[in-house]
């Protein structure tokens, strides 16, 4: 892992700093970008942090510019970390251009390590996040490594739930906005998993939050998981399946607060509306 990070820009924000970085990733094999919000409390010492995973087509900027989270994070003394969603650059664009059957485009990292050619060369988002980005941020910035939560939206909600379950003890708190809860049972997941992991569906289950929860020996997050879902979300019926994750949690006794909101869709106006509740959920656990 390269331990060098390049600060691209820094902006005063609610008494803290909004920063954007770039570094050469060993796990990905390409340069990667990420953003960090440091609350004013970080000037006095390490603070708890939340890793936010964004959805399809998003970048490291999307959450920081659209979610309205910095004011709330400043009040609660929480740092926010938002990586890019997938590898980028000329090498990636050439790869996708040569793969005509792949229609997700850049941004569909799905937060896993691909095992299939040609994707396995660079699509290693799980290793990147867990083994490289988090240690790198904790090395360079005043972030307490033992006080870390994870949350995300849509594809990133899938990533938040699966990484929280696949890496027990790494995260103390978890939540999600409109997550893809059972990707082995929806078109988005089937498309991505076939490309990244191959046709063996048993390998897919290792990255399916519902399947992972079903096989937990005990409730992994006894303080509870929070999920918000809009009922006007056009992807709810075919892609998201929160009821399946709800059933899996009930089966093993995992406390889950799944809130369904009439009139709300899949976008960042929905996320803004309930961001305060998610940061309060994480602050209580951290």
N, C-alpha and C positions, 0 to 999 in steps of 0.2 A: 504494500500500500504506500503510495506517495503521501508524504505528510505536509505537502505544500498546498495551500489554498490561496487563490487570488481574489481579492476584494474588488468587485466590479463597480459597486456604488453603495453609498450609505446615506440614509435620509432620517433626520430627526422625526420622531413619530410618538405622540402621546407620552413625552418624557423619556422615551427610550430610543432605540435605533432600529430601522428597517434596513437590512443588509442583503446584498445579492453577491453570490460567490461563484467561482468556477474552479475546477481542479481536474487533473488528469487521473482518471479512475483506472486502477489496476483490474478490478473485477469486471468492468465493462470493456476495457481496452480502448476507450475513447474519452474525450473531455466530457464532463458532466457539470451541470449548473444546479445550484440550490439556493434557497433563500432562508434567512433567519431573522425573526424579530426578537430583539433583546429588550425586556422591560426595564424601567429605571432601576429596579431592585438589583439587576445584574451588576451594577457598578459597585455593589457592596459585597458581592460574593456569588457563588454558584446558586442557580435557581432551578426549579423543576421545569421540565420541557415537554411539549407535545409534538409528536411527529404526525404531520398531516399528509395523507396520500390523496392526490387528486384523481379525477376521472378521465375518460377518453378525451383526447385532443387537447388536454390542458398542459400547462408548463409550470415551472417553479414560480412564476409570477401570478398565476390565476387566483390562488387562494388569498395571497397577500393583498391583491388589488380589489377583489370582489366580495370577500367573506365578511368584512367589517369586524375582524377579530382583534385587531391590535389594541383598541381602547379597552376592551374587556380583559385582554391578557395583561395590559399595563396595570389595571386595577388589582388583579389577582397575583401579580408577580410571576407570570408564566412566560417562558420562552416558547416560540413557535418555529418549527423546522419544516420546510416544504421542499422536497426534492422535485426535480423534473420527473415526468412519468415514464420516460423510456430513453434509450440512446438516440442521439441525433447526429447530424453532420452528413457530409457528402457520401461517406461509405455506407451509411444507413439508407440514404435516399436512393443510391444505386441498387442496393439490395432489394428494397421494396419495389423499385421500378422494374426489376427483373422477375419479380414474383407477382405475376398478373392476377393470380387467384386470391391474393391477400388484399382485402378491402378495408381494413381498419385504418391503415396509415400510421404515421408517426404518432406516438402518444399511447399506444396500446401495449404497455409493458406488462400488465396484469400482475406485477409484483411477484414474479417467480423466476426461476432459472430454467431457461429453455434447454431441452435435451436433443432437439431435432435440428438437422441442417436445414437451411442456412442460419437459423436464428440463434443457435447455441453459442456462436462466436461472440455476440455482444449482448444478447438479451439475458442478463443475469441480475435482475433487479433485486431479488431476495438477498443474494450474497452481497450485492452492493450496499443495500440499506443496513443490513444487520452487521456485516463484518467490516465494512469500510466507512460509510458515511457517518453512522452514529459514533464510532470511536474517533473519527476525524474531528467532528464537531465538538465532542467532549474534550478532545486534546487542546483545541485552539480557543474555545469559548467558555465562559463561566456557566456551565450547565452541569447539574448534579446527575451523574450517571445512574444513581440508584432511584431517582425520582422521575420516571419517564412514562408517559402515556402515549397512546396511539389512536388516531381516528382518521376518517376519510369519507369520501363521497363516491357513490356509484362503483366503478371499477376500483377506486381507492377505498371504498367501504369494504369491498371484498378483500382487498389487500390488508386492511386494518384488522378485520376479523381473523383471517387465516394466519397472518404473521403473529398475532397475539396468541393463537392456539398452537402454532407450530414452534414457538420459542417460549416455553413456559418460564416465568420468572423474569423475562426481559422487560416486560411492560407491566406496570401496576394497574393501569386503567385502560379501558377501551370503549369506544363509541363509534357510531357511523350514521351518515345521512344516506338514505335510499341505497343501501348496499346491494350488490349482486350476491344474494345469500346462498344460492345453490347453482353455481356455474355449470356443473355437469348436467343440469336439467334445463338449460336455456340456450337460445341460439348464439348469444355473444360468447358464452363460455365454451360451447361446443366448437365454435370456429377457432377461438384462441387456443384452446387446449389441443385440438387436432394439429394445429400448426406448430405450437411450441413443444408439446409433450408426445405427439404421435397418436396412433389409433388405440393404444391400450388404455381403456377407460379406467382400469384399476389405478394407474398412475395419476389420473385426473383427481381421484378422490382425496389425494394428499393435499390438494389445493382448493377444496370445497368446504366452506365454513360449516355448512349443515352436516356433512359427513364427518368432519373433524369433531364437531361437538357431540355427535351421536356416540363417538367412541372414547370420550373422556371418562376416566374412572370416577372422578368426582368433579364437582363444579369448579372450574379453574379460576373464576372471578366471583368469589362469594359476595363481594360488595356490589355486584350487579353490572350489567352491560346496558347501555342506552342506545336505542335506535329510533330515529325519526323518519317517517315515511309519509309523503304527500299522496292523497287519494286521487288527485287529478294528474298524477304522474303517468305519462303515456307509456312508460316502460314497465309499469307495475305488474300487469297481468302476465306478460310474456317473458320478462327478463329478470325480475328482482326476487320474487317468491319469498318475502319475509315470513310468511306463515310457516314455511318449512323449517326455517331456523328457529322460530318460536316453538314449534313442536319438539325440535331436538333439545332445546334448552329445558323445556318442561319435563322431558323424559329423564334427564339426569339431575334435575333440581337446580339448574343454573338460573339464578335470578336475572330476569330480563325485563326492562321497561321498553316496550315497543309501542310507540305513540303514532297513531294514524290521524292525519290532519286533512279534513275536507278542504278542497279548493286549492291546495298547494301542489305545484308541479315539481319537475326534476331539477330546476335551475338554482342559481345562487341567490335569488330573492327568497326562496324557501330556506336555504342554508343560513342566510342572514337572520331570518326570523327566529331561529332556534339556537343560534350560536351561543348566546349567553347561557342557556341551559347546559350545553355540552361542556363549556369551560368550567361551569360550576361543578358538574359531575366529576371532571378530572381533578379540579383543585381540591375537592373533598377527599379524593383518594390519594393525592400526592402530598 
